[in-house]
Amino acid sequence: MDRLEEQLVALMNEDESSFRAMPPLVPTFNAGGPTTLSASAPAFVPKPHVVSIIHPVTYETHTMKCDLTTLSVGDLRLFAAQMFKTSDEFNLLLSNQPITKDSDAKAIDLGFANGCVLVFQQQQQGSQMSAMQHMVNLMLLNTNINQSPTSGSSSSADGYTTPGIYTPMKSSQSTGTFSPQLFTPEKNEHVGHAKEIDDNYVHVMSLVMKDFVKMSRDPSASKLVLSMIEMAHPEHFLQLLYKGVANLMELVQSSSGADIIMALVALPHADHAGTLDAQGIPLIIEAMLPHVKELANMQTGRKLIQNVIVKYGEAQVLPLYKAVCSSIVPIAIDQCGCITVQKMYDHCDSPVLEELLQDTICENVMFLICEAFGNYAVQHIIKTQNNNVSEKIVASLKGDITSCASNKYGSNVLESLLKIGTDNAKAALIQLISQPQAIELLVKDSYGNYVVQTATETAPSQQQFEELRRAIEPVICSSPYSVRIEAKLQKRLKRGFRTTLDPLIDMF
């Protein structure tokens, strides 16, 4: 009985196990003869084992399907380098111990098992963080950093010996990683002890000074920098401030780096004479002036500007306000920059700074009023009603009232002027709207008709309302919004009629 007949018999007898155990039949093409079926081995054999590699900081995990009996350390390291996209030196930890870097070593000989998890560790970062974490732990516990390791000590992959009692916190996933919970507000009561330990303080401060920018931009290491800023002696604080000023734009690109700069601004040491230039301007403000446009248009930079104007007085922040005013249009038309302008206006403790910002916005109102974000800067200063700002804005609009009123954002600004502006500003704006060429276009426009409706409701005097009504009546019939405008006119007429009758009713 040939192979085909054996499979058919097994299937007819419902002997499924024997049927599936037989290798599949594949066609064989014989030259000059008939095609026959013959058994062959499966074309694909699944790999039976898996090994996972995890990054302890980002928790990024990659799984490799392999055969542990043939897997070499070289293949495993190549896989890790490709998955984590690194060309730097790194270690792979198995049970907190680094495996050998011998490329020819077999995984099965190193104690690997199916489903085992390795920890990826950057060698340079791990050594630095492990040493610094150990030093700070010793400082907070008021211990000599040069003490000999106690029993139970372990040696990390970079050769730095860490006593067993000072192991990383539970949030750390492997040795050599920096615990994000090491520096919290609750730990501040220990900072007073650190200044008494000069040896420890100098060691850690030297490490911070050496890699200040890199550590400040790292979300975990920046907490160490913040703690060292808080406990820094005045001369060391100045050195940190100089490093922050020299690398200002690089630091503010990340939220952790911006926090470092704001900490340098907020601390009492920032009032030290060494933090000011020859004219008495803070060094941090002097460093911000050439980059004020970029800072105002980013979230971290906006917060830095806000902290600076709150910290320093009028004379010291005046150059910063002048720099913003010189670039008011590109700043105010940006989403984040618009918020920066509003915050600077709200924190003006000086009439000089407030008037400077107001006048600059009024002078450039035609460039801002029709912008998606710039119009909010204009509306913000209208709400304050300081220094007759609404009248200044109306005076700047005399050039082209129709283009502003027929714009989605410009019409909102004009409605704000009509609702909360001064009576003189309302009267001047209604006079511009009532011009024959302007009113004919506005009653037919999808946005301009709302300006006309608001003007009929808010006209400060009955005489001005009558002038506006006489201008509307000849052109209202051709407007697709005539019903709405007519309803507003009738409502205002009834209100004016009641106002006229009230004195007569009181007489009787």
C-alpha positions as CSV (number, residue, x, y, z in Angstrom):
1,M,0.0,0.0,0.0
2,D,1.5,3.3,-1.1
3,R,1.5,6.5,1.1
4,L,-1.6,8.0,-0.4
5,E,-3.6,4.9,0.3
6,E,-2.3,4.8,3.9
7,Q,-3.5,8.3,4.5
8,L,-6.9,7.6,3.0
9,V,-7.4,4.5,5.1
10,A,-6.4,6.4,8.2
11,L,-8.9,9.1,7.5
12,M,-11.7,6.6,6.8
13,N,-10.9,4.9,10.1
14,E,-11.1,8.4,11.8
15,D,-7.6,7.8,13.2
16,E,-6.9,11.5,13.4
17,S,-3.7,11.2,15.4
18,S,-2.0,8.9,13.0
19,F,-3.2,10.9,10.0
20,R,-1.7,14.2,11.4
21,A,1.5,12.5,12.4
22,M,2.2,11.6,8.8
23,P,4.4,14.1,6.9
24,P,2.5,16.0,4.2
25,L,2.7,14.9,0.6
26,V,4.2,17.3,-2.0
27,P,4.1,16.9,-5.8
28,T,7.3,15.8,-7.5
29,F,7.7,16.7,-11.2
30,N,9.6,14.0,-13.0
31,A,11.1,14.9,-16.3
32,G,9.5,12.8,-19.1
33,G,7.3,10.9,-16.6
34,P,4.1,11.4,-14.6
35,T,3.9,13.6,-11.5
36,T,3.9,11.7,-8.3
37,L,3.2,12.6,-4.6
38,S,5.9,12.0,-2.0
39,A,6.4,12.8,1.7
40,S,8.7,15.7,2.8
41,A,9.6,17.5,6.0
42,P,7.7,20.7,6.9
43,A,9.2,23.8,5.2
44,F,9.0,25.9,8.5
45,V,10.0,24.9,11.9
46,P,8.9,27.4,14.6
47,K,11.5,28.5,17.1
48,P,10.6,27.1,20.5
49,H,12.1,29.8,22.9
50,V,11.6,33.5,23.7
51,V,13.9,35.9,25.4
52,S,12.7,39.4,26.4
53,I,14.8,42.6,26.9
54,I,13.4,45.5,28.9
55,H,14.7,49.1,29.3
56,P,14.4,50.0,33.0
57,V,13.8,53.7,32.5
58,T,11.3,53.8,29.5
59,Y,9.9,50.3,30.2
60,E,10.3,49.6,26.4
61,T,10.3,45.8,25.9
62,H,11.4,43.7,22.9
63,T,10.9,39.9,22.6
64,M,13.2,37.7,20.5
65,K,12.1,34.3,19.3
66,C,15.1,32.0,19.2
67,D,16.5,28.6,19.9
68,L,18.5,28.8,23.1
69,T,20.7,25.8,22.1
70,T,22.1,27.8,19.2
71,L,21.6,31.4,20.3
72,S,24.9,33.3,20.8
73,V,25.6,36.3,22.9
74,G,26.7,38.2,19.8
75,D,23.3,37.7,18.2
76,L,21.6,38.7,21.3
77,R,23.6,41.9,21.7
78,L,23.1,42.8,18.0
79,F,19.3,42.3,18.5
80,A,19.4,44.7,21.5
81,A,21.4,47.3,19.7
82,Q,19.0,47.3,16.8
83,M,15.8,47.4,18.9
84,F,17.0,50.2,21.3
85,K,18.7,52.1,18.4
86,T,22.0,52.6,20.2
87,S,25.7,52.5,19.1
88,D,27.0,53.2,22.6
89,E,28.4,50.6,25.0
90,F,25.8,48.7,27.0
91,N,25.3,45.8,29.3
92,L,22.6,43.1,29.4
93,L,21.8,42.1,33.0
94,L,20.4,38.6,33.9
95,S,19.3,38.4,37.6
96,N,21.0,41.8,38.2
97,Q,24.4,40.5,37.0
98,P,25.9,41.5,33.6
99,I,26.3,38.7,31.1
100,T,29.6,38.2,29.3
101,K,30.4,40.2,26.1
102,D,32.0,37.2,24.5
103,S,30.1,37.0,21.1
104,D,30.7,33.3,20.7
105,A,29.3,32.3,24.1
106,K,26.1,30.3,24.0
107,A,23.1,31.5,25.9
108,I,22.3,28.0,27.1
109,D,25.7,27.9,28.8
110,L,25.0,31.1,30.7
111,G,21.9,29.8,32.5
112,F,19.3,31.2,30.1
113,A,15.9,29.7,30.2
114,N,12.8,29.9,28.0
115,G,10.9,33.2,28.8
116,C,13.8,34.8,30.7
117,V,13.9,38.6,30.9
118,L,17.1,40.7,30.5
119,V,17.6,44.3,31.5
120,F,19.2,46.7,29.1
121,Q,21.7,49.1,30.7
122,Q,23.6,51.9,29.1
123,Q,27.1,51.6,30.5
124,Q,28.0,55.3,30.7
125,Q,24.6,56.4,32.0
126,G,24.5,53.5,34.5
127,S,27.9,54.2,36.0
128,Q,27.2,57.9,36.4
129,M,23.7,57.4,37.9
130,S,24.8,54.6,40.2
131,A,27.7,56.6,41.7
132,M,25.6,59.8,42.1
133,Q,22.7,57.9,43.7
134,H,25.0,56.3,46.2
135,M,26.6,59.6,47.0
136,V,23.3,61.4,47.6
137,N,22.0,58.5,49.7
138,L,25.1,58.8,51.9
139,M,24.7,62.6,52.1
140,L,21.0,62.4,53.1
141,L,21.9,59.8,55.8
142,N,24.8,61.9,57.1
143,T,27.4,59.2,56.3
144,N,31.0,59.5,55.1
145,I,31.2,58.9,51.4
146,N,34.6,57.3,51.6
147,Q,33.6,54.6,54.1
148,S,34.4,51.0,53.3
149,P,31.6,48.9,52.0
150,T,29.7,47.0,54.6
151,S,28.7,43.4,54.5
152,G,26.2,42.5,51.8
153,S,27.8,45.0,49.4
154,S,27.5,44.4,45.7
155,S,29.6,45.6,42.7
156,S,27.8,47.1,39.8
157,A,28.7,46.5,36.1
158,D,30.9,49.6,36.0
159,G,33.1,48.6,39.0
160,Y,31.5,51.0,41.4
161,T,30.9,49.3,44.8
162,T,27.6,50.0,46.4
163,P,26.9,49.0,50.0
164,G,23.9,46.7,50.3
165,I,22.2,49.0,52.8
166,Y,22.0,51.8,50.3
167,T,20.4,50.0,47.4
168,P,18.2,51.9,44.9
169,M,14.6,52.6,45.9
170,K,11.8,50.2,44.9
171,S,10.8,52.3,41.9
172,S,14.2,51.5,40.3
173,Q,14.0,48.5,38.0
174,S,17.7,47.6,38.0
175,T,21.0,48.6,39.5
176,G,22.5,51.7,38.0
177,T,19.2,53.4,37.4
178,F,18.3,56.7,39.0
179,S,15.2,56.6,41.2
180,P,12.7,59.3,40.1
181,Q,11.3,59.3,43.7
182,L,14.6,60.0,45.4
183,F,14.1,63.8,45.5
184,T,10.7,64.8,46.7
185,P,9.4,67.8,48.8
186,E,9.2,65.5,51.7
187,K,12.9,64.9,51.6
188,N,13.8,68.5,52.2
189,E,14.2,68.1,56.0
190,H,17.4,66.1,55.3
191,V,19.0,68.9,53.2
192,G,20.3,70.7,56.2
193,H,22.6,67.8,57.1
194,A,24.2,67.8,53.7
195,K,25.9,71.1,54.0
196,E,27.8,69.8,57.1
197,I,29.3,67.0,55.0
198,D,31.8,69.0,52.9
199,D,33.4,65.9,51.3
200,N,30.1,64.5,50.1
201,Y,28.8,67.9,49.0
202,V,31.9,68.6,46.9
203,H,31.9,65.2,45.2
204,V,28.3,65.5,44.1
205,M,28.5,69.2,43.1
206,S,31.5,68.4,41.0
207,L,29.6,65.7,39.1
208,V,26.7,68.2,38.6
209,M,29.0,70.9,37.4
210,K,30.7,68.5,34.9
211,D,27.5,67.3,33.2
212,F,25.1,70.2,34.1
213,V,23.3,70.5,30.7
214,K,22.9,66.8,30.1
215,M,21.7,66.1,33.6
216,S,19.3,69.1,33.6
217,R,17.6,67.9,30.4
218,D,17.1,64.4,31.9
219,P,13.8,64.0,33.7
220,S,15.3,61.9,36.5
221,A,18.8,63.4,36.8
222,S,17.3,66.9,36.9
223,K,15.9,66.2,40.3
224,L,19.4,65.8,41.6
225,V,20.4,69.1,40.0
226,L,17.4,70.8,41.7
227,S,18.4,69.4,45.0
228,M,22.0,70.6,44.6
229,I,20.8,74.1,43.6
230,E,18.7,74.3,46.8
231,M,21.7,73.3,49.0
232,A,24.4,75.1,47.0
233,H,26.7,77.6,48.7
234,P,26.5,81.2,47.1
235,E,29.7,80.7,45.1
236,H,28.6,77.4,43.7
237,F,25.1,78.8,43.0
238,L,26.7,81.5,40.8
239,Q,28.6,78.9,38.9
240,L,25.4,76.9,38.2
241,L,23.7,80.2,37.2
242,Y,26.4,81.0,34.7
243,K,26.1,77.5,33.2
244,G,22.4,77.9,33.0
245,V,22.7,81.4,31.3
246,A,25.3,80.1,28.8
247,N,23.1,77.2,27.8
248,L,19.7,78.9,28.1
249,M,18.1,77.9,24.8
250,E,19.3,74.3,25.0
251,L,17.8,73.9,28.5
252,V,14.4,75.4,27.8
253,Q,13.8,73.0,24.9
254,S,12.8,70.4,27.6
255,S,10.5,70.9,30.6
256,S,13.0,69.5,33.1
257,G,15.7,72.0,31.8
258,A,13.2,74.9,32.0
259,D,12.5,73.9,35.6
260,I,16.2,74.2,36.4
261,I,16.3,77.7,34.9
262,M,13.2,78.8,36.8
263,A,14.7,77.3,40.1
264,L,17.8,79.5,39.5
265,V,15.6,82.5,39.1
266,A,13.3,81.8,42.1
267,L,15.9,81.2,44.8
268,P,17.0,84.0,47.1
269,H,20.6,83.6,45.8
270,A,19.3,85.1,42.5
271,D,19.4,88.5,44.1
272,H,23.2,88.2,44.6
273,A,25.2,91.0,43.1
274,G,27.0,88.5,40.8
275,T,23.8,87.7,39.0
276,L,23.5,91.3,37.6
277,D,25.4,92.9,34.8
278,A,27.1,96.3,34.8
279,Q,23.7,98.1,34.2
280,G,22.0,96.2,37.0
281,I,20.1,93.9,34.6
282,P,19.8,90.3,35.7
283,L,22.0,88.0,33.6
284,I,19.1,85.6,32.9
285,I,17.1,88.5,31.3
286,E,20.2,89.6,29.3
287,A,20.5,86.0,28.0
288,M,16.8,86.0,27.1
289,L,16.7,89.2,25.0
290,P,18.2,87.9,21.8
291,H,15.8,84.9,21.9
292,V,12.7,86.6,23.2
293,K,10.6,85.7,20.1
294,E,11.5,81.9,20.3
295,L,10.9,81.9,24.1
296,A,7.5,83.7,23.9
297,N,6.3,81.2,21.3
298,M,7.1,78.0,23.3
299,Q,5.3,76.8,26.4
300,T,8.4,76.4,28.6
301,G,9.7,79.8,27.5
302,R,6.4,81.4,28.3
303,K,6.6,80.1,31.8
304,L,10.1,81.4,32.2
305,I,9.1,84.9,31.0
306,Q,6.2,84.9,33.5
307,N,8.5,83.8,36.4
308,V,11.1,86.5,35.5
309,I,8.6,89.4,35.3
310,V,7.1,88.4,38.6
311,K,10.5,88.1,40.3
312,Y,12.1,91.4,39.2
313,G,11.1,95.0,39.3
314,E,10.1,97.5,36.6
315,A,13.6,98.8,35.8
316,Q,15.0,95.2,35.4
317,V,12.2,93.8,33.2
318,L,11.8,96.9,31.1
319,P,14.3,95.6,28.4
320,L,12.3,92.4,28.3
321,Y,9.1,94.3,27.6
322,K,10.8,96.4,24.9
323,A,12.1,93.3,23.3
324,V,8.6,91.7,23.2
325,C,7.1,94.9,21.8
326,S,9.6,95.0,19.0
327,S,8.4,91.6,17.8
328,I,4.7,92.0,18.9
329,V,3.2,90.8,15.6
330,P,5.0,87.5,15.2
331,I,4.6,86.8,18.9
332,A,0.9,87.8,19.3
333,I,-0.3,85.8,16.2
334,D,1.1,82.6,17.7
335,Q,-1.0,80.5,20.0
336,C,1.5,80.4,22.8
337,G,2.8,83.9,22.1
338,C,-0.7,85.3,22.4
339,I,-0.9,83.9,25.9
340,T,2.6,85.3,26.7
341,V,1.4,88.8,25.8
342,Q,-1.7,88.5,27.9
343,K,0.2,87.3,30.9
344,M,2.8,90.1,30.6
345,Y,-0.1,92.6,30.5
346,D,-1.8,91.1,33.5
347,H,1.5,91.2,35.6
348,C,2.2,94.8,34.8
349,D,2.7,96.4,38.2
350,S,3.9,99.6,36.6
351,P,1.9,102.1,34.5
352,V,4.9,102.6,32.3
353,L,5.0,98.9,31.3
354,E,1.3,98.7,30.8
355,E,1.1,101.8,28.6
356,L,4.1,100.5,26.6
357,L,2.4,97.2,25.8
358,Q,-1.0,98.9,25.1
359,D,0.4,101.5,22.7
360,T,2.4,98.8,20.8
361,I,-0.8,96.7,20.4
362,C,-2.8,99.7,19.3
363,E,-0.2,100.7,16.7
364,N,-0.3,97.2,15.2
365,V,-4.0,96.5,15.6
366,M,-4.6,96.2,11.8
367,F,-2.0,93.3,11.7
368,L,-3.6,91.5,14.8
369,I,-7.3,92.1,14.6
370,C,-8.0,89.6,11.8
371,E,-5.6,86.9,13.1
372,A,-6.9,83.7,14.8
373,F,-4.8,84.3,17.9
374,G,-3.8,88.0,17.6
375,N,-7.4,89.1,18.0
376,Y,-7.4,87.7,21.5
377,A,-4.5,90.0,22.5
378,V,-6.5,93.0,21.3
379,Q,-9.7,91.9,23.1
380,H,-7.7,91.4,26.3
381,I,-6.5,95.0,26.5
382,I,-10.1,96.2,25.6
383,K,-11.5,94.5,28.7
384,T,-9.2,96.4,31.0
385,Q,-10.5,99.8,29.8
386,N,-7.3,101.5,30.9
387,N,-5.9,104.7,29.4
388,N,-8.8,105.0,26.9
389,V,-7.5,102.0,25.0
390,S,-10.7,101.4,23.2
391,E,-10.6,104.9,21.7
392,K,-7.0,104.3,20.5
393,I,-8.1,101.1,18.8
394,V,-11.0,102.8,17.0
395,A,-8.7,105.5,15.8
396,S,-6.4,102.9,14.3
397,L,-9.3,101.3,12.4
398,K,-10.3,104.3,10.4
399,G,-8.2,103.0,7.4
400,D,-10.5,100.1,6.5
401,I,-13.4,99.2,8.7
402,T,-15.1,96.9,6.2
403,S,-12.3,94.4,5.9
404,C,-12.2,94.1,9.7
405,A,-16.0,93.8,10.2
406,S,-16.3,91.2,7.4
407,N,-13.6,89.0,9.0
408,K,-14.5,86.3,11.5
409,Y,-12.0,87.4,14.1
410,G,-12.2,91.1,13.3
411,S,-15.9,91.2,13.8
412,N,-15.5,89.7,17.3
413,V,-13.1,92.5,18.2
414,L,-15.6,95.2,16.9
415,E,-18.4,93.6,18.8
416,S,-16.3,93.8,22.0
417,L,-15.6,97.4,21.4
418,L,-19.4,98.1,20.9
419,K,-20.3,96.2,24.1
420,I,-17.6,97.2,26.6
421,G,-15.9,100.2,25.0
422,T,-16.3,103.8,26.2
423,D,-19.2,105.9,24.9
424,N,-16.8,108.0,22.8
425,A,-15.3,104.8,21.3
426,K,-18.8,103.4,20.5
427,A,-19.9,106.7,18.9
428,A,-16.8,106.9,16.7
429,L,-17.2,103.2,15.6
430,I,-20.9,103.6,14.8
431,Q,-20.0,106.7,12.7
432,L,-17.6,104.6,10.7
433,I,-20.1,101.8,10.2
434,S,-22.9,104.2,9.1
435,Q,-20.9,105.4,6.1
436,P,-22.9,104.5,2.9
437,Q,-20.2,102.3,1.3
438,A,-19.5,100.5,4.6
439,I,-23.1,99.8,5.6
440,E,-24.1,98.4,2.2
441,L,-21.4,95.8,2.4
442,L,-21.8,94.9,6.1
443,V,-25.6,94.2,6.0
444,K,-24.9,91.6,3.3
445,D,-21.9,90.0,4.9
446,S,-22.1,86.8,7.0
447,Y,-20.0,88.4,9.8
448,G,-20.5,92.0,9.2
449,N,-24.3,91.8,9.8
450,Y,-23.5,90.8,13.4
451,V,-21.5,94.0,13.9
452,V,-24.5,96.0,12.5
453,Q,-26.9,94.2,14.9
454,T,-24.7,94.8,17.9
455,A,-24.4,98.5,16.9
456,T,-28.2,98.9,16.9
457,E,-28.3,97.5,20.4
458,T,-25.4,99.4,22.0
459,A,-25.7,102.9,20.4
460,P,-25.0,105.2,23.4
461,S,-27.6,107.8,22.5
462,Q,-30.9,107.8,20.7
463,Q,-29.6,110.3,18.2
464,Q,-26.8,108.0,17.1
465,F,-29.3,105.1,16.8
466,E,-31.5,107.2,14.5
467,E,-28.5,108.0,12.3
468,L,-27.6,104.3,12.1
469,R,-31.2,103.3,11.3
470,R,-31.5,105.9,8.5
471,A,-28.3,104.5,7.0
472,I,-29.6,100.9,7.2
473,E,-33.1,101.4,5.8
474,P,-32.1,102.0,2.1
475,V,-30.0,98.8,1.9
476,I,-31.7,96.4,4.2
477,C,-34.0,95.0,1.6
478,S,-31.1,93.5,-0.4
479,S,-29.6,91.8,2.7
480,P,-30.1,88.0,3.3
481,Y,-30.0,88.9,7.0
482,S,-32.7,91.6,6.8
483,V,-35.1,89.7,9.2
484,R,-32.5,89.6,12.0
485,I,-31.4,93.2,11.5
486,E,-35.0,94.5,11.4
487,A,-35.8,92.6,14.6
488,K,-33.0,94.4,16.4
489,L,-34.1,97.8,15.0
490,Q,-37.7,97.2,16.2
491,K,-36.5,96.1,19.6
492,R,-34.4,99.2,20.0
493,L,-37.3,101.4,18.8
494,K,-39.6,99.9,21.4
495,R,-37.0,100.5,24.1
496,G,-36.6,104.1,23.0
497,F,-40.4,104.6,22.9
498,R,-40.8,103.3,26.5
499,T,-38.0,105.6,27.6
500,T,-39.8,108.6,26.1
501,L,-43.2,107.6,27.7
502,D,-41.9,106.9,31.2
503,P,-41.7,110.6,32.3
504,L,-45.2,111.2,31.0
505,I,-46.6,108.2,32.8
506,D,-45.0,109.4,36.0
507,M,-46.8,112.8,35.7
508,F,-50.2,111.1,35.9
